[in-house]
């Protein structure tokens, strides 16, 4: 048990240290799925289900041949991964007990030879939009682990993977907040730089053409329209080399 705990914490640390702010959500989730497969000896594949606009979809998979397992659940609107995502609890399922509860899923598992599944709830930010609706309401989903082995995933393994997915959810949410804050800061800096550049150009126009502030800004606006260039671009030209615009 201690070895499994050390392996899980080590995998979590490796993922945490390797997260890049420019890495897409789905790329990171694909790495999470692959890492989980390495933690469980009886795990053969993993997929990641997320709800977006109230519809579930698979955003990462270590083995696309098992995607029909997810699709069967989406079509029937029931199954272990959907239950885990909606309830926020771990769902471990054996094929022989799944038929009575989720017949479509059980049929797909039977056809593909999957004997045991483990679905753990996952909560992550909305790709490209920070968070769904508000910061306290991220997207819900589940990390689904598939095994061809009968009665795989003992209670200790289930608990360790639940710890792993819970921690990685928090890490992804935190990374997304940092990325959003960094992007907002970059936008603010760019806006301030643009304002300063335009102010500098306006001052040069006022001095060169003997105009007041309003007249100078109007001149910049008209120059922008006549040249089909943004006011900032015109301002940069003027600020960097006034002589090229007004003559030496």
N, C-alpha and C positions, 0 to 999 in steps of 0.2 A: 504493500500500500504506500509506503514512504517513497519508493522509487517512482510510482505513478504520480504522486503528488509533486515530487521534484521535477519530473518530466513536464507536467502540466504548467507549473509556475515558470519553468525555463522557457517553454514555448510561448507563454504569455509575455514574458520579458522580451524575448526576441521580436515578437510582433510589435510590441510597444516601441522598442528602440528603432524599428525599421519603418515606422509609419512616416510617410511624406505628406506634407500639406497639399501637394499637387497631385497626389494619387487619387484616382476616382474611387468612389464608394464601392462599386462592383469589383474593381481590381483588388481592393483590400479584402472584401468578403470572399473572393476566390482564394486568396492566400490563407484566410482563416479556415476555410473548408479543407484545404489541402493539409494544413497544420493539424487539424483535428484527426484526420485519417491516420496520421503518423503517431498519434497518441493512443489509439485503440487498436490492439492487435487484431481484433475480429471485425474491424470496420473495413468495408470494401469500397465505399463511395460516399460522397456527401453532396447535398444540394442546399441552396439557400433560397427560401421563399420570402418575398416581401409583399405587403399590401400597399398598393398605390392607387389612389382614387377608388378605394374599397374593392379593388380587384387584385387577387393574388397572382404573382408571376415568379418564375425562377430567374434569379439574377446571377447565379453562379452555380457551377457543377463541376465535380472532379471526373465524372463519367457521364457523358451525354446519353449513353444507351439506357440509363435509368430515369431519364426525364419523363417517360410515360407514367411513372409512379406519382410525380407531382401533378401531371396533367389530368390523371384520373380523379384526383382529389378536387382539382379546380372545377372540372366538369360536373362532378356530383355535389360540389359545395360541402364536402365533408371529408374527413380523414385526419390522421394523426398530426400532420404538420399544421393544418388549419386549426385544429383544436389547441395545439400548443401556442400558436400565435394569438389566438383570441382569448385564451384563458390565462396565459402567462405562466403555465406550469409545464413541467417535463412530461412527455408522453412516450412511454416505451411500449412497443407493440410486437407481439408474436403473430405469425401468419395464422396459426390455428385458432386464435381468439379474435382475429380481425374480421373474419367473414361475417359474423353476426352483427357487428357494429358498423363496418364500412365495406360493404360487399364489392363496390367498384374498385376500391383500393386493393382489397384482398385479391381480386381477380388479376389485377395488373402485377401484383407482387408474385403471385403464383406463376404467372407466365414468364416473369423475368428471373425467377429463382431466389428472390429475396425472402429470407425467413424471419428476420428481426429488424425493427426500425427504432430509432431513438430521435425524437424531435424535441429541441430545446428552444424556448422563446428567445427572440432577438429583437432589439429595438435600436434603430439606426436613423440618421438624418435623411431627409429627402434629397436625392441627387440633384445638385445644381441649384437647389432652392433653400439650403440651410436646414429648415425644419418644417414639417407639415403643419400648417395652420398656425402654430405658435411653438415657442421653444420648449414648452413642457409637454408637447404632444408629438413625439417622433413617430416615424413609421414603425408598424409592428410587423413581425415576421418570425421565421423559425429556421434554425439550422437543423437539417435532416440528415441523419447518418444511417446508412443502409448496410446490412450484413447478409451474406449468403449462409451464415452459420445459424443453426438452430439455437434459440435461447441465448443469444449473445448479449453483451453489455450488462455486467452485474451492477448491483446498487452502488458500489464504490465508484465504478467508472462513470455511471450516470451522474453521480453527485459531482465528480471532478469536471466533467464536461459542462454541467450546469454552471459551475463556478467560472469556468473558462468563458462561456458565452455571455454570462452576466457581466464579467469584467471587461470583455472586449466591446460589449455594447457601450459601456461607460467611456471607454477609451476612444471609440469612434465618435461618439457624441462630443467629447471634449475636443478632439482634433478638429471636428467640423466647426465648433465655436471659434477655435483659434484661427482657422482658415478664413472664416467669415469676418472676424475682427481684423485680420491682416489685410483682407481685400478692402474693407471699409476704410482702413487707415491709408492704404495706397490711393484710394479714390479721393480722400480728403486732401492728401498731400498734392495730388495732381491738380485738384481744384484751386488750392492756394497758389500753386506755381503759375497756373493759368491766369489767375487774378492779378498776381504781381507782374507778370509779363505784359498783360494788357495795360496795367496802370503805368508801367514804364514807357510803353509805346505811346500811350496817350500824352504823357508828359513831353515826349520828344516832338510829337505832332503839334502840341500847343506852342512849344518854343520855336519850331521851324516855321510854322504857318501863322503864328500870332493869333491863335484861336483860344476860346475859353474851353473849359472841360467838356461841356455838352457838345460844342461844335467839333471838338477833337474826336470825341467818341462817334459822332455822326459821320465824320470823315472816315474813320476806321470801318464803320458799318458799310458805307458806300464802296470803299475799296474792296471789302470782302465780297460784296455782291458783284462788282464789275469784274473781278478776277476769278470768281467762283472758288474762292478759298476761304477757309474759316478765319474768323477774326483773330484767333490765337496764332494761326500761321502767319498772317500779316504782321501781327505784333512781334513775333519772334524775329522776322526779317528786319523790322525797324529797330528793335532793341539791339540786335547783333551788329547791324551795319547801317546806321541812319543815312550815311552818304550814298549808299547804293539806291536808296529810295528817293531821297530829296536832292541828291547831288552834293558834291564836295564843297 
